[in-house]
């Protein structure tokens, strides 16, 4: 088991690393060449800049019981197919019971935007979201080990 972080959009890398270190779990942070991430604990993997290059790398390299931190529904679906655990930066766990609804909501919102309807985006991340991330990430770790 390892934790794989979608480094293109994860603001809590340091806290994730601290939790992973306390359980002696390896962490991979995957990003493209447009981001600079430095870590003393994690393995930083830099892929070429390109459409979905980070997502494709993560989906190709995730395994059963890995924990993937991403807010990308498409990546979540691919990793769920490999029996990985998925959590987003707000601490929401994506699984078979909610991913279809999330994808449908995204699809509906895309259709509404194309029709010219203003659709509110997600609320800004706050301290409660960060606490939920760490709490639920620890729950996934304990469930997996």
C-alpha positions as a Markdown table, in Angstrom:
| # | Residue | x | y | z |
|---|---|---|---|---|
| 1 | Unk | 0.0 | 0.0 | 0.0 |
| 2 | Unk | 1.1 | 3.5 | -0.7 |
| 3 | Unk | -0.5 | 7.0 | -0.9 |
| 4 | Unk | -0.5 | 8.6 | -4.4 |
| 5 | Unk | -1.2 | 12.3 | -4.5 |
| 6 | Unk | -2.4 | 14.0 | -7.6 |
| 7 | Unk | 0.0 | 16.9 | -7.2 |
| 8 | Unk | -1.7 | 19.2 | -9.6 |
| 9 | Unk | -4.4 | 20.0 | -7.1 |
| 10 | Unk | -3.7 | 19.0 | -3.6 |
| 11 | Unk | -3.1 | 21.7 | -1.0 |
| 12 | Unk | -2.5 | 19.5 | 2.1 |
| 13 | Unk | 0.6 | 17.6 | 1.0 |
| 14 | Unk | 2.6 | 18.3 | 4.2 |
| 15 | Unk | -0.2 | 17.1 | 6.5 |
| 16 | Unk | -0.7 | 14.0 | 4.3 |
| 17 | Unk | 3.0 | 13.3 | 4.5 |
| 18 | Unk | 3.0 | 13.6 | 8.3 |
| 19 | Unk | 0.2 | 11.1 | 8.7 |
| 20 | Unk | 1.8 | 8.7 | 6.2 |
| 21 | Unk | 5.1 | 9.0 | 8.0 |
| 22 | Unk | 3.4 | 8.1 | 11.3 |
| 23 | Unk | 2.2 | 4.8 | 9.7 |
| 24 | Unk | 5.4 | 4.3 | 7.7 |
| 25 | Unk | 3.6 | 4.5 | 4.4 |
| 26 | Unk | 5.3 | 5.5 | 1.2 |
| 27 | Unk | 3.9 | 8.5 | -0.7 |
| 28 | Unk | 4.2 | 9.3 | -4.4 |
| 29 | Unk | 3.4 | 12.9 | -5.5 |
| 30 | Unk | 2.7 | 12.9 | -9.2 |
| 31 | Unk | 2.8 | 16.3 | -11.0 |
| 32 | Unk | 3.7 | 17.6 | -14.5 |
| 33 | Unk | 6.5 | 19.9 | -15.4 |
| 34 | Unk | 4.4 | 23.1 | -14.8 |
| 35 | Unk | 4.5 | 22.5 | -11.0 |
| 36 | Unk | 7.5 | 22.5 | -8.7 |
| 37 | Unk | 7.1 | 20.3 | -5.6 |
| 38 | Unk | 9.8 | 19.5 | -3.2 |
| 39 | Unk | 9.5 | 16.9 | -0.5 |
| 40 | Unk | 11.9 | 15.4 | 2.1 |
| 41 | Unk | 9.6 | 12.4 | 2.6 |
| 42 | Unk | 7.7 | 11.6 | -0.6 |
| 43 | Unk | 8.8 | 10.4 | -4.0 |
| 44 | Unk | 8.0 | 13.2 | -6.4 |
| 45 | Unk | 7.3 | 11.9 | -9.9 |
| 46 | Unk | 7.3 | 14.5 | -12.7 |
| 47 | Unk | 5.6 | 13.6 | -15.9 |
| 48 | Unk | 5.6 | 15.5 | -19.2 |
| 49 | Unk | 3.1 | 18.4 | -19.4 |
| 50 | Unk | 0.2 | 17.3 | -21.4 |
| 51 | Unk | -3.5 | 16.7 | -21.4 |
| 52 | Unk | -4.3 | 14.3 | -18.5 |
| 53 | Unk | -0.7 | 13.1 | -18.3 |
| 54 | Unk | -0.7 | 13.1 | -14.5 |
| 55 | Unk | -4.0 | 11.2 | -14.4 |
| 56 | Unk | -2.9 | 8.6 | -16.9 |
| 57 | Unk | 0.3 | 8.0 | -14.9 |
| 58 | Unk | -1.6 | 7.6 | -11.6 |
| 59 | Unk | -4.3 | 5.4 | -13.2 |
| 60 | Unk | -1.6 | 3.2 | -14.8 |
| 61 | Unk | 0.4 | 2.9 | -11.6 |
| 62 | Unk | -2.2 | 2.6 | -8.9 |
| 63 | Unk | -2.9 | -0.8 | -7.4 |
| 64 | Unk | -5.3 | -2.5 | -5.1 |
| 65 | Unk | -5.4 | -0.9 | -1.6 |
| 66 | Unk | -3.4 | 2.1 | -2.7 |
| 67 | Unk | -4.9 | 5.4 | -1.5 |
| 68 | Unk | -5.2 | 8.0 | -4.2 |
| 69 | Unk | -5.8 | 11.7 | -3.3 |
| 70 | Unk | -7.5 | 13.5 | -6.1 |
| 71 | Unk | -10.5 | 15.6 | -6.9 |
| 72 | Unk | -10.7 | 14.3 | -10.4 |
| 73 | Unk | -13.8 | 12.1 | -10.9 |
| 74 | Unk | -12.4 | 10.5 | -14.1 |
| 75 | Unk | -9.2 | 9.5 | -12.4 |
| 76 | Unk | -11.2 | 8.3 | -9.4 |
| 77 | Unk | -13.3 | 6.0 | -11.7 |
| 78 | Unk | -10.1 | 4.5 | -13.2 |
| 79 | Unk | -8.5 | 3.9 | -9.8 |
| 80 | Unk | -11.7 | 2.4 | -8.3 |
| 81 | Unk | -11.6 | -0.1 | -11.1 |
| 82 | Unk | -8.2 | -1.2 | -9.8 |
| 83 | Unk | -9.6 | -1.4 | -6.3 |
| 84 | Unk | -7.7 | 1.6 | -5.0 |
| 85 | Unk | -9.2 | 3.8 | -2.3 |
| 86 | Unk | -10.0 | 7.4 | -3.4 |
| 87 | Unk | -10.3 | 10.5 | -1.3 |
| 88 | Unk | -10.5 | 14.1 | -2.4 |
| 89 | Unk | -8.7 | 17.1 | -0.7 |
| 90 | Unk | -11.9 | 18.0 | 1.2 |
| 91 | Unk | -11.9 | 14.5 | 2.8 |
| 92 | Unk | -14.8 | 13.0 | 0.7 |
| 93 | Unk | -14.2 | 9.4 | 0.0 |
| 94 | Unk | -15.2 | 8.4 | -3.5 |
| 95 | Unk | -16.4 | 4.8 | -3.8 |
| 96 | Unk | -18.9 | 2.6 | -5.7 |
| 97 | Unk | -21.8 | 4.0 | -3.7 |
| 98 | Unk | -21.3 | 7.7 | -4.7 |
| 99 | Unk | -19.2 | 7.9 | -7.9 |
| 100 | Unk | -22.1 | 7.5 | -10.3 |
| 101 | Unk | -24.0 | 10.3 | -8.6 |
| 102 | Unk | -21.0 | 12.6 | -8.7 |
| 103 | Unk | -20.4 | 11.9 | -12.4 |
| 104 | Unk | -24.1 | 12.5 | -13.2 |
| 105 | Unk | -24.0 | 15.9 | -11.3 |
| 106 | Unk | -20.9 | 16.9 | -13.2 |
| 107 | Unk | -22.6 | 16.0 | -16.5 |
| 108 | Unk | -25.7 | 17.9 | -15.7 |
| 109 | Unk | -23.7 | 21.0 | -14.6 |
| 110 | Unk | -21.8 | 20.8 | -17.9 |
| 111 | Unk | -25.0 | 20.7 | -19.9 |
| 112 | Unk | -26.4 | 23.7 | -17.9 |
| 113 | Unk | -23.2 | 25.7 | -18.5 |
| 114 | Unk | -23.5 | 25.0 | -22.3 |
| 115 | Unk | -27.0 | 26.3 | -22.2 |
| 116 | Unk | -25.8 | 29.5 | -20.6 |
| 117 | Unk | -27.0 | 28.8 | -17.0 |
| 118 | Unk | -24.7 | 30.0 | -14.3 |
| 119 | Unk | -23.7 | 27.1 | -12.1 |
| 120 | Unk | -21.9 | 27.7 | -8.8 |
| 121 | Unk | -18.6 | 26.0 | -8.4 |
| 122 | Unk | -17.5 | 24.2 | -5.3 |
| 123 | Unk | -17.1 | 26.2 | -2.1 |
| 124 | Unk | -13.7 | 27.3 | -1.1 |
| 125 | Unk | -11.8 | 24.7 | 1.0 |
| 126 | Unk | -11.6 | 25.5 | 4.7 |
| 127 | Unk | -10.0 | 24.2 | 7.9 |
| 128 | Unk | -12.9 | 21.8 | 8.5 |
| 129 | Unk | -12.3 | 20.3 | 5.0 |
| 130 | Unk | -8.6 | 19.8 | 5.9 |
| 131 | Unk | -9.5 | 18.2 | 9.2 |
| 132 | Unk | -12.0 | 15.9 | 7.4 |
| 133 | Unk | -9.2 | 15.0 | 4.9 |
| 134 | Unk | -6.8 | 13.9 | 7.6 |
| 135 | Unk | -9.5 | 12.1 | 9.6 |
| 136 | Unk | -10.9 | 10.2 | 6.7 |
| 137 | Unk | -7.5 | 9.5 | 5.2 |
| 138 | Unk | -6.5 | 7.9 | 8.5 |
| 139 | Unk | -9.7 | 5.9 | 8.4 |
| 140 | Unk | -8.8 | 4.5 | 5.0 |
| 141 | Unk | -5.2 | 3.7 | 6.2 |
| 142 | Unk | -6.6 | 1.8 | 9.2 |
| 143 | Unk | -9.1 | 0.0 | 7.0 |
| 144 | Unk | -6.4 | -1.1 | 4.6 |
| 145 | Unk | -3.6 | -2.2 | 7.0 |
